[in-house]
Amino acid sequence: MSAVQGASLSSGRVHTGEWRAVALSVGYFFCVLTAYYVIRPVRDQLSAAVGSTQLPWFYAAVFIATLALTPVFSWLVSRYPRRVVVPLVYGFFIACLIGFVPLFADNGPLSPRVLGTVFFLWISIFNLFVVSVFWSFMTDIWNEGQARRLFPIIAVGGTVGSLVGPALTRALVGVIGVAPLLVVSATLLGVALVFVILLGRWSRVHGSRRFETAHEDAIGGGMWDGLKQIFANPFMRSMAILLLLGDWIGTVNYGLVVDYSKATFTDAVSRTRFAADLDLLTNILALSMQVLITPWLLSRRGAAAVIGVWSVTTVCFLTLAAVVADAHVPLTQVFPLYGQLVAALPQGVSALIGPLPAVAVALVVSRGLAYGMVGPARESLFASAARTLRYKGKNAVDTAAWRFGDVMVATAMVSLRSVGVGVGGLAAISAAVAAGAGVVGWNIARWVQRGGAQVPDGGARGQRTRV
């Protein structure tokens, strides 16, 4: 690492000449995440209506659709430049949102169950692609040193959006109904598209990668490159493993909370409000991490330390859930000290957290730290990789590999519960997985810091470097 880059990392702040692009990046991510979180509670209340036993079928459908779309995205970036591909992806999802509006009418052509299933499938794909494309774009205009300094700041925009989104849903759904929320989401994506265009212009003139050969050109290669890189490239393979371990934690926690919601709330409005409350708490925690902890820790200690702190904290809360082993008892009733800490929080936050059982608290903590700490750290690692990995391999990991993990984890969870493994046992397994994820993430981050990810397209040509 050069002396200049080392100074950049130690400062941990936005430098002269970066402010405009950072502001545009924050606004871009804010719009993307707000657009998603405006309509996400609709999907979550559908899950709660049917219970966790149906999640493997939902996730299987999402995986098949994602597996079909991933080569299409790889084909696009192989043949068209960034300035065409990114707007095309967002334009496609805007058109889909507008197309859903008449389907949500009272006398729409689809039954509520069919519409709900289709919408669950679509929004799961929507989330993966719009966020993956955002971070691929970010790693394409910022170098590794800038990523470590700036990604926690840029991530704040997304976290604020993830707070505004469910707040908008809570305020508007009873007034305007579901269909107009889709128009709100489409409008936000349209604004994000404006930010994409402005960032592209800035990057061509001021970006750190503007001197790289053909940094905006079509990448070339084949449509299956992204999926191949997961198996052939050691860096992409390790990142996929890290994601799958994190996916176990998130999917099991989600399934337990889905069952709690189904057993506790009897109508769609209550389930939707409960899902929005969890999103709000999760994203308040994520924002706190992004403002107070992650920028300092990532810029000074690197991604390994950030992932390590996430792992230890997640293990602790999952262990609490395993000890309580009752999905319906509020955690404040079991641990008086925890109750005192919750009571010391602002009244509105305390009122939301107080009644939550251990499984819901574990979900909030693991998700909040994943968004606020692991997300920026993980994305900063991709900034060191070759461009074909940043777009093709990363997209394949973030979409196809992730949804494959959803299917496998949800199926395993249903199987474990069928043989008598309860909430405590599932939480204990997740705690062990969180510990393993910490070890894997630590090793990947240290390997990247030694220059291990700076390979053209990796193991496809005999690369035997190990993480």
HELIX and SHEET records of a PDB file:
HELIX    1   1 ALA A    3  SER A   11  1                                   9    
HELIX    2   2 TRP A   19  VAL A   50  1                                  32    
HELIX    3   3 SER A   52  GLN A   54  5                                   3    
HELIX    4   4 LEU A   55  ARG A   79  1                                  25    
HELIX    5   5 ARG A   82  PHE A  100  1                                  19    
HELIX    6   6 VAL A  101  PHE A  104  5                                   4    
HELIX    7   7 PRO A  112  ILE A  141  1                                  30    
HELIX    8   8 GLU A  144  ILE A  176  1                                  33    
HELIX    9   9 ALA A  179  HIS A  206  1                                  28    
HELIX   10  10 ASP A  225  ALA A  232  1                                   8    
HELIX   11  11 PRO A  234  THR A  264  1                                  31    
HELIX   12  12 ALA A  268  LEU A  292  1                                  25    
HELIX   13  13 THR A  294  ARG A  301  1                                   8    
HELIX   14  14 ALA A  303  VAL A  324  1                                  22    
HELIX   15  15 LEU A  331  VAL A  334  1                                   4    
HELIX   16  16 PRO A  336  ALA A  343  1                                   8    
HELIX   17  17 GLN A  347  ILE A  353  1                                   7    
HELIX   18  18 ALA A  358  LEU A  369  1                                  12    
HELIX   19  19 ALA A  370  VAL A  374  3                                   5    
HELIX   20  20 GLY A  375  PHE A  382  1                                   8    
HELIX   21  21 ARG A  387  THR A  388  1                                   2    
HELIX   22  22 LEU A  389  GLY A  393  3                                   5    
HELIX   23  23 LYS A  394  ALA A  396  1                                   3    
HELIX   24  24 VAL A  397  ALA A  401  3                                   5    
HELIX   25  25 TRP A  402  SER A  418  1                                  17    
HELIX   26  26 VAL A  423  GLN A  449  1                                  27    
HELIX   27  27 GLY A  458  ARG A  461  5                                   4    
END                                                                             
